[in-house]
Amino acid sequence: MAVNVGTLKPRRSSAVHIATATLRAMTNSLTEARQRAAVGTFYVVMNGRSGHGDTDAACERIKTVLDAAGRKHEFLIVEPTKLKTTAARAVQLALENGGVVVAAGGDGTINTVAHAVLGSGVPFAVLPQGTFNYFGRANGIPEDPTAAAKVLVEGELKLVQVGRLNDRIFLVNASLGLYPKLLKTREADKARFGRWRLVAFASAMFTLLRSHRQLDLTMQAEGKQRMVRTLALFVGNNALQLERIGIQPAHRAALDRGELVGTVLRPISAMGMLGLILRGAVGRLGDAEQVQSFGFRTLAVSPRWRRDSKVGIDGEVCEMRAPLTFSVASEPLWLLTPPPVSGDDVIVPITAADAEVSA
């Protein structure tokens, strides 16, 4: 078929125009976000039940740092049932007054506040106060309240990838099957015995050694469909957690390509599960033949015979209707992280060429 070269020129011109407009919009957004981060008010949304520390003591330590830096701040301390509405209010206040929204709590709390922030153009920051704090730790943010508060006043903005599962987001992981069951049992045990990592580990071990229902899943990615029988589907968006459980570096590298990392666990006996637990404890889970990992940008999953499934999202469990679509969110978060030191990642300036490729 003949192609009129002349008809291609306007398309090229249009692409350049879109690239230029995209670059300008991203540059303006970054400039505004940096201004907010440098002088804006910090709206700290704090879950009073996160972790195992004293909320009042943590607030006092954070306040001391912010007062010393001359930075305005407002604490919004809430119960979990009011977290979503309070996060939305914090975003509105930040938009009206040129501020920064800060999530103080565990990964579940951070997820809820991040969901409200995403797409608003408001800078985001975290003060990790949960049990594992994978999101904060993966981004170099200290768990100590005083040290974390210093990141608010000294930190630099960094683009952070966000995952999506249908209409929800996830920063660390999302899953179905065995892992949500583990989370539900773990929360009950932590409520009974205390919110400590040792309690979480013991609870997980006992849960994993029980018998579990197998899932028959239809999975579609990159135009290819396959049937999988598995005990669990785990989708990771956190390099630290994937490293700790032993997912191989070649698979973890998918995060660097702007992808998510999926992992399926083949059906296995109780003794085989014990072996996997031991592998996970020493960071070698990805070496097991029963564990398969892969990178993707979009993955559609349909459980056979079931419309509603329990899913785990950043440590919280909820019901969700199939099909389940895991994907990389179209927008990242602007996160305040510690200033880079020699050898650390830095923010790479966006060029017109980058914008043209993305367009």
N, C-alpha and C positions, 0 to 999 in steps of 0.2 A: 504494500500500500504506500502510495506517495505521501510525503509529508511536506507541507508548505512551511519552509523555515521561517518565513515572515510571521506566521501565526504563533511561533514560539516566543518571539521577542517580547510581546506584551506580558506573557506569563512570567518570563524571567524578570522583567521590570517590576511586575506585581510582587514577585517573591522578594525582591530587594526592598521594595517599599514596606512590605509586611515585616521583614527582618528589622529594618530601621525603626519602624514604629514599635515593634516588640522590645528592641534594645532600649529605646527611649523610655518606654513604660517601666521596664525593669530597673533602669537606672534611677528614675524618679522615685520608684517604690523603695529602692535601697537607700537613697538619700534621705527620704522621709523617715524610714525605719531607724537609720543611724541617729537622726536628730532626736527622735523619741527616746532611743536608748541612752543618749548622752545626757539629756536634761529633763526628760519626762517623769511624771509621777509613777511610782510602782504600785500597782493594785495587786495585793498578795491574797490569792484565794487559798485558804488553808483548811484542810480536812482535819478537824479536831480529833479524829479517831485513827489517823494514820500512824503506823509504826508503834513504838512502845515508849516514846519519850513524853516529856511534859510540854504541852502546847504553850503555856504561859512563859516557861523558861526559854523555849525556842524563839518565841516572838520577841522577847526582851533582847536576846543576843542579836537577832536580825535588826531590830530597831537601833541598837547601839552602833552597828556598822553604818547603817543608812543615815543616821543623824550625824555621825562624824564626817560623812561625805557631803553633808548638806543636801541630801536628796529627799524629796517629798515622798510619802508612802501612806498607804491605807490598807489595814488588815481587814479581810472579809472572812471571818472564821465561821464555818458552817458544819452542819451535820450532813452525812452522805446523802440523805433524801433531798436536800436542797442544793446540792452541789451544782447541778446542771443550770438551774435558774440563776444562781449566784455567779457562775462563770460567764453567762451571757451578759449579766449586768456589768461585770468587770470589763468585758470587751467594749461595751457601750461607753462606759466612763473613760476608757483609754482612747477611744475614737474621738470623744468630745473634748478631751483635755490634753491630747497628745502624749499619752502615757504608754506604759509597758504592763502586760498582764503576766503575773507570776503564779505558778502552781506550786504549792507547798504540800507535799504528801507522797504517797507511794505511786507506783506506776499506774494504778487504776485512777487515782485522782488526777494525775498528770494527763492521762488520756482524755478524761472528760473536759478538762479546761482547754487542752489543745484542740479538741473538736470545735469548741466555741471560737477559738482564735483563728483557726485555719481559714484562709481566704479573706480575712478582714484587713490585712496589711499591717496589723499591730504586731510589734516584736513580742517574743515569748521568752520566758525564763523559768527555771525550775529550782526549787529548794528540796532536794530529795529527803524524804522522811519515812520511807516505807521499809519493807523487810529486805528486798533484794535491790531495789533502785537501779535496775539495769539501764534505763534510759539515761539517767543522770551520769552514772558511772561510765557508760559508753562514750559520753561526750565530755568526759574529763571534769565533771562537776562534783566537788567534794560532798560527802554525806554530813560533815560537821556543819551546823547552821551558820557559825561565824564565817568559816571559809567559803561556804556557798554564797553567803550574802556579799562577800567581797567580789564575787564574779559579777553580781548585778551592777556594781559601780565601776569595775575595771575590765569587764569582758568585752568581747567583740562578737559581732553577728556572724552566724554561720548557717548556711542552708542545710536543712535536715529533711531527709526523705520520710514520707508518710505512707503507710499502707492503708488500703481500704478493704472492708468486707461488707458488701452490699452498701447500706447507708451509714455504716459505722467506720471509724478510723482505728488504726492500731499503730503504735510506735515501737513495740517490742515484738509481739507475736499475736497470731490468731490461730485457732485450732478447732477441731471437732473430733469426737470419739473419746479415747481414753484420757486425753489431757484435760478437757473440761471436767470430767469426773474427778480427776486428781485435784483440780483447783477447788471444786466444791467441798470435797472432804477436807482439804488442807485448811480452808477458811473456818470450817467448823472446829477443827482441832486447835487452830490458833486462838479462836475465841474462848476455848476451854482451857488451854494450857499456856497461852501467851504468844505474842507476835514475835517469835524468835526464829532465826534461820534453822536452828537445830530441830525445832518442832516441825517446821515446814518440811525438812528433809526426812524425818522419821515418818511423818504422815504420808509423804509421797511414796516411800519405800513400801509401806504396808498396803497402800492402794494398788501399786503396780503388781504386787505378788498375788493378788486375787484374780479369779477368772473374769474375763471381760467379753462383751458382745463384739462380734466382728462386724465391720461395715463393708457393704458393697457399694462402691462409688463409681460413677461415670465422670471422668475428668477430661476436660478439653482445654488445650493450650496450644498456641501457635498453629491453629488450624488442624491439630491432630487430636483424636479422641481415643481413650483407652479405658478399660474396665479394671478396677483395682479392688482387691479384697485386703482390708487393712484393719488394724486395731486403732489407728490414729492417723490423722493428717495434721501436721504442724507446719505453719508458715511463719518464717522468721524474718524480722526486719531490724535485728540488733546484732551487730558483729560480736559484741562481748558475750552475749548469751550463747550464740552459735559456737563460739570458740570454747567456752567453758564446757559444753556438753560434748564437744569433740567432732563437730561437723567439719569435714575435710576442707582445707584452705581453698582448693579448686572450686568447691561449691560456695563457700563463703564469699568468694570473689564476685559472685553475682551481685552483691550489694553495691560494689564499686562500679558496676555497669548500670546502676539504676534499676535493678531488678529485686525481686523478693526470692527467698529460698524456701522451697517446699520440701518436706520430709515425710515419707510414709513408712509405717512400721508394719511389716508382714506379720500375720498371725504366728504366735510363738507359744511354747509351753511355759509352765511356771519356772522350771529350771533354766530355760532359755532366757526368760525375763530377768532372772537373778543375774545371769551373765551380762545382760545389757545394762543392768543397774551398776554393776561393777565397772563396766567399760565407761559408762557415763561419769562415774565418780572420779575416774582418772583421765577424763577428757579424750576417750577413744571411741565414743559411740558411733561415729561415722565410719569406722572400720568394719563394723558388723555387717554380714551379708543380708541380714533381715532389715537393714535400714537403707533406704534409697533416698537420695537428695537430688534436687534439680532447681535451676533458676528459671524465672519467668517474670513477665510483666502483667499478664492477665491469666487467671486460671478459673474456669467455670466448673463447679462441682455439684453433682446431683446424687444424693443418697438414694439407693433403691428402696422402694416400699415406704419411704417416709417423706412427708412434706415439711415437718418442723423438726429442727435439730438443735440440741444444746451446743453452743459454741463458746469457746473461751477467747476473750479479748483483753489483752494486757492484764491478766490476773482476775478478771471478772467474768462471770458466767451468765449467759442470757439465751433466750430462745430466738431462733431465726428461721424464716421460711426459705426453702429451696426454690430455685437454684441459688447456690452460694457462689458469689463472684469475688475472688481475691484479686486485688490489683494495686498498682502504684498510683497514689493520688496525683492528680494533675498539678497540684501546687505543693511546694514544700513549706516548712515552717522557718521563720527567721528566729533562730535560737541564740541567746546570749551564752557564750562559752568562754572559758579562760583564754586570755591572750596567748597566742602561739609562742612557743620557744623554739630554739634550734631543733630542726628535725620534725616538728609538728606540722599538721596540715594547716594551710592558710586559705583564705578566701581567694579564689582565682577570679580576676576581673572578667566580666562577660564581654565578649567581642561581637562585632557585627557578624562574623562568620559563624559563631556559636548560635546566634539568634536565627540566622538563615537556615541552619541545619534543623533547629527545633521547629521552625515554621513549616 
